[in-house]
C-alpha cells in the first residue's frame, strides 16, 4: 500500500480584487492504483469548483483521507494517517475502502466531519461543501481537460470498472466496493484520448478484475469516434492500442478469452505485459481460496502465449501460509514457479482480514513458518528472475524515463510497471527528460534491475 502526494503546485491564479480567497484542501491517498483513480476524480471535481490544493494539513481548510481497508496492516496505516490529519488540522473527511466500515473509524476518531465508503464521490464532495463552501469564479479555468492527476505527467492509471464478482475466500473487496460495474467503452476511450493529448505516454489499465470487463453489461456497445465499440477486454485493448501510447494491462485473471489479446501484444499494439494475480499453484489451496485450480493447464497456456508472443513478460503475486497450507502444498508452488519462469513475482504472507472466509478454513500457519516459506519462495524466484534478466544483456530496449539525477536517468522497459517492478538505469551523452522514450543498450543486469546506455 502506498500513499500518494499531491502533484507540484501550479503558479497561483490571482482572484479579482475583493473576491473571496479559494478554500484549500489537503489530501492523502492510500492504497492501490484503483484508489488513486478515485482520489483523482475527487480532486478533479473539487478543483473544477475552485478549491485549491494545500501542501500541508495545517494550511488547509479541510483534510480528505482516502483509506485502504484490505488488510489489518492497511487499516492500521489508514488510522495512523487519519490521526495525523486530526492532530495537525482537526477538520477531516474520511473516504475509501475502510470507510465502508465506519464504526471502527468513528470509535477511534468520533469528531470526524464525515466518513464515506469507496467510490462515494458525491458524498465526499457534499461533505466538503458542508465543511467549507466553494468560492468558484467561472471566469477562471482551474482544471485541465484530462483532470487532476496524482501520477507523473507521462503515465496515468485508467480505471475501466468498479467492484468484483469473484468471492475469493481471502478477500473482502466485494463487500467494500460491491459487484462488478463496467464503464461504457466509449467513456473509457474518451478519457484515454484526453490523457494522451495531454502528454501521457503510458496508460496503465486497472480494475479489480480487468479481464471480466463488460460481463455485467453483456458487452454492450457504445459510440466511439465513427463506430460502436463493445465493452469487452479484447475490443477495448485493440482500440486503446491505436492511441499512440504504451498500454499496460493490470489485474488480468486468465479467463479463456485472454488468449485473444496475446496477438495484439505480438503485433506491438499493446505492451507484451500481463499482470496476472494467480495467488497459488497447489490445486487444493486454490480450491480453498475459491480460485480456478487447474494450474497444469495454465502452464500450457503460458507456453502457448509465449509461442505467439516470445517477448511476453508476466508478473504475478502469490500468498504463502494460507490457512491449512501444508509443506507439500508449498512445494507444489515452488515447483510451479520454477517451471513457469515468470518475469516478475511478488510474495505475501497470508494476513487474516476481518470478515474473510479464509479465517475459518483451517489451522493458521505459524508466523515463523510463513516467514520461512516466503524466504524460500523469493530465493527460488530470484534465481529465475536473474537468469531472465541476464538474457537481456546486449539487447536494445525502449525505455520510458521516470527520473533524471545528474548524469544518470532511471526508467522502465516495456516489461516493468511503475513502483512494483524493476528499473532500467541509463547513462547518456545527451540530456534526457522525464517522459522521454529512448532506446537503451543493456550492458549488465541483476535480479531486478537492468543497466545500460542510451543509443
C-alpha positions as CSV (number, residue, x, y, z in Angstrom):
1,X,0.0,0.0,0.0
2,X,1.3,3.4,-0.9
3,X,0.5,7.0,-0.1
4,X,0.4,9.4,-3.0
5,X,1.5,13.0,-2.5
6,X,0.0,15.9,-4.4
7,X,1.3,17.0,-7.7
8,X,3.7,20.0,-7.9
9,X,1.8,23.2,-7.1
10,X,0.8,25.3,-10.1
11,X,1.5,29.1,-10.1
12,X,-1.3,30.8,-8.2
13,X,-4.1,32.4,-10.1
14,X,-4.9,35.7,-8.5
15,X,-8.6,36.3,-8.0
16,X,-10.2,39.7,-8.8
17,X,-10.0,42.4,-6.2
18,X,-12.4,41.8,-3.4
19,X,-13.0,38.2,-4.3
20,X,-13.1,35.6,-1.6
21,X,-10.0,33.5,-1.2
22,X,-10.3,30.0,-2.6
23,X,-10.7,27.3,0.1
24,X,-7.9,24.8,0.4
25,X,-8.0,21.0,0.6
26,X,-5.2,18.8,1.9
27,X,-5.4,15.2,0.5
28,X,-3.9,11.8,1.5
29,X,-4.4,8.9,-0.9
30,X,-3.6,5.4,0.4
31,X,-4.0,2.0,-1.2
32,X,-3.8,0.6,-4.7
33,X,-3.9,2.3,-8.1
34,X,-7.7,1.9,-8.3
35,X,-8.0,4.0,-5.1
36,X,-5.6,6.5,-6.7
37,X,-8.0,6.9,-9.6
38,X,-10.8,7.6,-7.0
39,X,-8.6,10.3,-5.5
40,X,-8.0,11.9,-8.9
41,X,-11.7,12.0,-9.6
42,X,-12.5,13.7,-6.3
43,X,-9.7,16.2,-6.7
44,X,-10.8,17.0,-10.3
45,X,-14.3,17.7,-9.1
46,X,-13.1,20.0,-6.3
47,X,-10.6,21.8,-8.5
48,X,-13.4,22.5,-11.0
49,X,-15.3,24.1,-8.2
50,X,-12.5,26.4,-7.3
51,X,-10.8,24.6,-4.4
52,X,-7.1,24.8,-4.2
53,X,-4.7,22.0,-3.0
54,X,-2.7,22.6,0.1
55,X,0.7,21.0,0.7
56,X,0.3,20.8,4.5
57,X,-2.6,19.7,6.7
58,X,-2.2,22.8,8.9
59,X,-2.6,25.1,5.9
60,X,-5.8,23.6,4.7
61,X,-9.5,24.3,5.5
62,X,-10.3,20.6,5.4
63,X,-8.3,17.3,5.0
64,X,-9.6,14.3,3.0
65,X,-8.1,10.9,3.7
66,X,-8.8,8.2,1.1
67,X,-8.2,5.0,3.1
68,X,-7.3,1.4,2.4
69,X,-9.0,-1.4,4.3
70,X,-7.9,-4.6,2.6
71,X,-5.6,-5.9,5.3
72,X,-5.3,-5.2,9.0
73,X,-1.9,-3.6,8.3
74,X,-3.5,-1.3,5.7
75,X,-6.2,-0.4,8.2
76,X,-3.5,0.5,10.8
77,X,-1.8,2.8,8.3
78,X,-5.1,4.4,7.4
79,X,-6.0,5.0,11.1
80,X,-2.5,6.5,11.6
81,X,-3.0,8.9,8.6
82,X,-6.4,9.9,10.0
83,X,-4.8,10.5,13.4
84,X,-2.1,12.7,11.9
85,X,-4.6,14.7,10.0
86,X,-6.7,15.2,13.1
87,X,-3.7,16.3,15.1
88,X,-2.5,18.8,12.5
89,X,-5.8,20.1,11.3
90,X,-8.8,18.7,13.1
91,X,-11.3,19.1,10.2
92,X,-11.1,15.7,8.5
93,X,-13.3,13.8,6.0
94,X,-12.6,10.1,5.5
95,X,-13.4,8.1,2.4
96,X,-12.2,4.9,0.7
97,X,-12.4,1.2,1.4
98,X,-12.1,1.4,5.2
99,X,-14.9,4.0,5.1
100,X,-17.2,1.1,4.2
101,X,-16.8,0.0,7.9
102,X,-17.2,3.4,9.6
103,X,-17.8,2.2,13.2
104,X,-14.1,1.2,13.6
105,X,-13.0,4.6,12.4
106,X,-15.6,6.5,14.5
107,X,-14.7,4.6,17.6
108,X,-11.2,6.0,17.5
109,X,-12.0,9.4,16.0
110,X,-15.5,10.4,16.9
111,X,-15.1,14.0,15.8
112,X,-14.5,13.4,12.1
113,X,-16.6,15.7,9.8
114,X,-17.8,12.7,7.7
115,X,-17.0,9.1,6.8
116,X,-18.0,7.7,3.4
117,X,-17.3,4.4,1.6
118,X,-15.3,3.8,-1.6
119,X,-16.5,5.4,-4.9
120,X,-18.8,7.7,-3.0
121,X,-17.6,10.8,-4.9
122,X,-20.8,12.8,-4.4
123,X,-20.8,12.1,-0.7
124,X,-17.2,13.3,-0.3
125,X,-17.9,16.5,-2.3
126,X,-21.1,17.2,-0.3
127,X,-19.1,16.8,2.9
128,X,-16.5,19.2,1.6
129,X,-19.3,21.7,0.6
130,X,-20.7,21.5,4.1
131,X,-17.3,22.0,5.8
132,X,-16.1,24.8,3.5
133,X,-18.4,26.1,0.7
134,X,-16.8,26.6,-2.7
135,X,-15.8,30.1,-3.8
136,X,-15.8,29.4,-7.5
137,X,-15.2,32.1,-10.1
138,X,-16.5,30.9,-13.5
139,X,-14.1,33.2,-15.3
140,X,-11.1,31.1,-14.3
141,X,-10.5,27.7,-15.9
142,X,-9.0,25.7,-13.0
143,X,-9.0,22.2,-14.4
144,X,-7.1,20.9,-17.4
145,X,-9.2,18.7,-19.8
146,X,-7.6,15.5,-18.5
147,X,-8.5,16.3,-14.9
148,X,-6.2,16.4,-11.8
149,X,-3.6,13.6,-11.8
150,X,-1.6,12.3,-8.8
151,X,0.9,10.4,-11.1
152,X,3.7,12.0,-13.1
153,X,2.7,13.7,-16.3
154,X,3.9,10.9,-18.6
155,X,1.8,8.0,-17.2
156,X,-1.7,7.6,-15.9
157,X,-3.9,4.9,-14.5
158,X,-7.1,4.2,-16.5
159,X,-9.8,2.5,-14.4
160,X,-12.3,0.6,-16.6
161,X,-14.6,-0.8,-13.9
162,X,-15.5,-0.8,-10.2
163,X,-16.1,-3.8,-7.9
164,X,-15.7,-7.5,-8.4
165,X,-18.0,-10.6,-8.9
166,X,-15.4,-13.0,-7.5
167,X,-15.7,-14.4,-4.0
168,X,-12.2,-15.3,-3.1
169,X,-12.1,-16.5,0.5
170,X,-9.1,-14.3,1.5
171,X,-10.6,-11.1,0.1
172,X,-13.3,-8.7,1.3
173,X,-13.2,-6.3,-1.7
174,X,-16.7,-7.2,-2.9
175,X,-18.1,-6.3,0.5
176,X,-16.2,-3.0,0.4
177,X,-16.6,-2.0,-3.3
178,X,-19.6,-4.1,-4.5
179,X,-20.1,-6.2,-7.5
180,X,-18.6,-5.5,-11.0
181,X,-19.8,-2.3,-12.6
182,X,-18.1,-1.7,-16.0
183,X,-17.8,1.7,-17.7
184,X,-19.0,2.1,-21.2
185,X,-16.2,1.5,-23.7
186,X,-16.7,4.9,-25.3
187,X,-16.3,6.7,-21.9
188,X,-13.1,4.8,-21.2
189,X,-11.7,5.6,-24.7
190,X,-12.6,9.3,-24.5
191,X,-10.8,9.6,-21.1
192,X,-7.8,7.7,-22.6
193,X,-7.7,10.0,-25.6
194,X,-7.7,13.2,-23.4
195,X,-4.8,11.8,-21.4
196,X,-2.7,11.0,-24.4
197,X,-3.4,14.5,-25.9
198,X,-2.3,16.0,-22.5
199,X,1.1,14.3,-22.8
200,X,0.5,10.9,-21.2
201,X,2.7,8.3,-22.9
202,X,1.8,5.2,-20.9
203,X,-1.8,4.1,-19.9
204,X,-2.0,1.6,-17.1
205,X,-5.3,-0.2,-17.3
206,X,-6.7,-1.1,-13.9
207,X,-9.8,-2.6,-12.2
208,X,-10.4,-5.3,-9.7
209,X,-10.8,-7.9,-12.5
210,X,-9.8,-6.4,-15.8
211,X,-10.5,-9.5,-18.0
212,X,-14.1,-9.6,-16.6
213,X,-14.7,-6.1,-18.1
214,X,-18.1,-5.8,-19.6
215,X,-19.7,-9.1,-18.4
216,X,-22.1,-7.2,-16.2
217,X,-23.4,-5.1,-19.1
218,X,-23.4,-8.0,-21.5
219,X,-20.6,-6.4,-23.5
220,X,-22.8,-3.6,-24.6
221,X,-21.6,-1.3,-27.4
222,X,-21.2,2.4,-27.1
223,X,-20.2,5.1,-29.6
224,X,-16.6,6.0,-30.1
225,X,-15.5,8.2,-32.9
226,X,-17.3,6.9,-36.0
227,X,-18.2,3.4,-34.7
228,X,-19.7,1.3,-32.0
229,X,-17.3,-0.5,-29.6
230,X,-18.1,-3.4,-27.4
231,X,-17.3,-3.3,-23.7
232,X,-15.1,-6.3,-23.9
233,X,-11.5,-6.9,-22.9
234,X,-10.3,-7.6,-26.5
235,X,-12.2,-4.8,-28.1
236,X,-11.1,-2.2,-25.6
237,X,-7.4,-3.4,-25.8
238,X,-7.5,-3.1,-29.6
239,X,-8.9,0.4,-29.5
240,X,-6.5,1.6,-26.8
241,X,-3.7,0.2,-28.9
242,X,-4.5,2.8,-31.6
243,X,-4.0,5.9,-29.4
244,X,-0.2,6.0,-29.8
245,X,0.7,5.4,-26.1
246,X,2.1,2.4,-24.3
247,X,-0.9,0.4,-22.9
248,X,-0.1,-1.9,-19.9
249,X,-2.7,-4.4,-18.6
250,X,-3.1,-4.9,-14.9
251,X,-5.1,-7.4,-12.8
252,X,-5.9,-9.7,-15.7
253,X,-7.1,-13.0,-14.4
254,X,-6.5,-15.7,-17.1
255,X,-10.0,-16.4,-18.4
256,X,-10.0,-18.2,-21.8
257,X,-10.8,-15.1,-23.8
258,X,-7.5,-13.5,-22.6
259,X,-5.9,-15.7,-25.3
260,X,-7.4,-13.3,-27.9
261,X,-5.3,-10.4,-26.6
262,X,-1.9,-12.0,-26.9
263,X,-1.7,-11.4,-30.7
264,X,-2.2,-7.7,-30.0
265,X,0.9,-7.8,-27.9
266,X,2.9,-9.7,-30.6
267,X,1.9,-7.0,-33.1
268,X,3.0,-4.2,-30.8
269,X,-0.5,-2.8,-30.4
270,X,-0.3,-3.0,-26.6
271,X,2.7,-3.8,-24.3
272,X,3.7,-7.5,-24.0
273,X,2.9,-7.5,-20.3
274,X,0.4,-9.2,-18.2
275,X,-0.2,-8.5,-14.5
276,X,-1.9,-11.8,-13.6
277,X,-2.6,-12.4,-9.8
278,X,-2.5,-16.2,-9.5
279,X,-2.1,-16.4,-5.7
280,X,-1.0,-20.0,-5.5
281,X,-0.3,-23.1,-7.6
282,X,-1.5,-26.0,-5.5
283,X,-4.9,-27.2,-6.7
284,X,-6.1,-27.9,-3.1
285,X,-5.0,-24.5,-1.9
286,X,-6.6,-22.8,-4.9
287,X,-9.9,-24.6,-4.1
288,X,-9.8,-23.3,-0.6
289,X,-9.1,-19.8,-2.0
290,X,-12.0,-20.3,-4.5
291,X,-9.7,-19.8,-7.4
292,X,-9.5,-22.0,-10.5
293,X,-7.2,-24.8,-9.7
294,X,-6.1,-26.3,-13.0
295,X,-2.5,-25.0,-12.9
296,X,-1.2,-27.7,-15.3
297,X,-3.4,-26.3,-18.0
298,X,-2.3,-22.7,-17.0
299,X,1.3,-23.7,-17.6
300,X,0.4,-24.9,-21.1
301,X,-1.4,-21.7,-21.8
302,X,1.6,-19.7,-20.7
303,X,3.7,-21.8,-23.1
304,X,1.3,-21.1,-25.9
305,X,1.2,-17.4,-25.2
306,X,5.0,-17.3,-25.4
307,X,4.9,-19.1,-28.7
308,X,2.6,-16.4,-30.1
309,X,4.5,-13.5,-28.3
310,X,8.0,-14.5,-27.3
311,X,8.5,-11.1,-25.8
312,X,5.7,-11.6,-23.3
313,X,6.5,-10.6,-19.6
314,X,4.2,-12.0,-16.9
315,X,4.1,-10.6,-13.4
316,X,2.1,-12.2,-10.6
317,X,1.5,-12.3,-6.9
318,X,1.4,-15.3,-4.6
319,X,0.3,-15.9,-1.0
320,X,2.2,-18.3,1.3
321,X,1.0,-19.5,4.6
322,X,-2.7,-19.7,3.6
323,X,-4.7,-21.4,6.3
324,X,-4.1,-25.1,6.2
325,X,-1.2,-24.8,3.7
326,X,1.0,-27.9,4.1
327,X,4.6,-28.3,3.3
328,X,3.7,-30.5,0.3
329,X,1.3,-27.8,-1.0
330,X,4.0,-25.2,-0.6
331,X,6.5,-27.4,-2.5
332,X,3.9,-27.6,-5.3
333,X,4.0,-23.8,-5.5
334,X,7.9,-23.8,-5.6
335,X,7.9,-26.4,-8.4
336,X,5.4,-24.4,-10.4
337,X,7.3,-21.2,-10.0
338,X,10.5,-22.8,-11.3
339,X,8.7,-24.2,-14.3
340,X,6.6,-21.2,-15.2
341,X,9.6,-18.8,-15.2
342,X,7.6,-15.7,-14.6
343,X,9.5,-12.4,-15.2
344,X,8.1,-10.5,-12.2
345,X,6.8,-12.0,-9.0
346,X,5.7,-10.7,-5.6
347,X,5.1,-12.8,-2.5
348,X,3.0,-12.0,0.6
349,X,2.5,-13.9,3.8
350,X,-1.2,-14.6,4.5
351,X,-2.7,-12.0,6.7
352,X,-6.2,-12.5,8.2
353,X,-8.7,-9.9,7.2
354,X,-11.7,-9.2,9.3
355,X,-14.8,-10.8,7.7
356,X,-12.9,-13.0,5.3
357,X,-14.0,-16.7,4.9
358,X,-10.4,-17.8,4.8
359,X,-10.0,-17.2,8.6
360,X,-12.2,-20.2,9.3
361,X,-10.8,-22.6,6.7
362,X,-8.1,-24.4,8.7
363,X,-5.3,-24.1,11.1
364,X,-3.3,-20.9,10.8
365,X,0.2,-21.4,9.7
366,X,2.6,-20.2,12.4
367,X,4.3,-16.8,11.7
368,X,7.8,-18.3,11.7
369,X,6.7,-20.9,9.1
370,X,5.1,-18.2,6.9
371,X,8.3,-16.1,7.0
372,X,10.5,-19.1,6.2
373,X,8.3,-20.1,3.2
374,X,8.4,-16.5,1.9
375,X,12.2,-16.6,2.1
376,X,12.4,-19.9,0.2
377,X,9.9,-18.7,-2.4
378,X,11.8,-15.5,-3.1
379,X,15.1,-17.3,-3.3
380,X,13.6,-19.6,-5.9
381,X,12.1,-16.7,-7.9
382,X,15.3,-14.6,-7.7
383,X,17.1,-17.4,-9.4
384,X,14.5,-17.5,-12.2
385,X,14.5,-13.7,-12.5
386,X,18.3,-13.4,-12.5
387,X,18.5,-15.8,-15.5
388,X,15.8,-14.0,-17.4
389,X,17.4,-10.6,-16.7
390,X,20.8,-11.9,-17.8
391,X,19.3,-12.9,-21.2
392,X,18.5,-9.3,-21.9
393,X,22.2,-8.2,-21.8
394,X,23.2,-7.0,-25.3
395,X,19.7,-6.2,-26.4
396,X,18.3,-2.8,-27.3
397,X,15.1,-1.9,-25.4
398,X,12.8,1.1,-25.5
399,X,12.8,2.7,-22.0
400,X,10.5,5.3,-20.6
401,X,12.3,7.7,-18.3
402,X,10.8,8.3,-14.9
403,X,13.6,10.3,-13.2
404,X,16.9,12.1,-14.0
405,X,19.5,12.8,-11.4
406,X,22.9,14.2,-12.6
407,X,24.1,12.1,-15.5
408,X,22.0,9.0,-14.6
409,X,18.4,8.5,-15.6
410,X,16.1,5.9,-14.2
411,X,13.3,4.4,-16.3
412,X,11.4,1.3,-17.2
413,X,11.3,-1.1,-20.0
414,X,8.1,-2.5,-21.5
415,X,8.5,-5.4,-19.0
416,X,8.2,-3.1,-16.0
417,X,5.3,-1.3,-14.4
418,X,5.9,1.8,-12.1
419,X,6.6,1.2,-8.4
420,X,6.1,-2.6,-8.5
421,X,8.7,-3.9,-11.0
422,X,12.3,-3.3,-11.8
423,X,14.1,-0.2,-13.2
424,X,16.5,0.4,-16.1
425,X,19.4,2.7,-15.1
426,X,20.5,4.7,-18.1
427,X,23.7,6.6,-18.8
428,X,23.5,9.1,-21.7
429,X,25.8,11.6,-23.5
430,X,22.8,13.7,-24.4
431,X,20.3,15.2,-21.8
432,X,17.3,13.1,-21.1
433,X,14.0,14.3,-19.7
434,X,11.3,12.7,-17.7
435,X,8.8,11.2,-20.1
436,X,11.2,10.5,-22.9
437,X,11.2,7.1,-24.5
438,X,14.7,6.2,-25.5
439,X,16.5,3.1,-26.9
440,X,18.9,1.7,-24.4
441,X,21.6,-1.0,-25.0
442,X,21.6,-3.3,-21.9
443,X,25.1,-3.8,-20.6
444,X,24.5,-5.6,-17.3
445,X,21.7,-6.9,-15.0
446,X,20.9,-8.1,-11.5
447,X,17.9,-10.0,-10.3
448,X,15.6,-7.0,-10.7
449,X,17.2,-4.1,-12.5
450,X,18.9,-3.5,-15.8
451,X,21.8,-1.1,-16.6
452,X,22.7,0.3,-20.0
453,X,23.5,3.3,-22.2
454,X,21.2,5.4,-24.4
455,X,21.9,4.9,-28.1
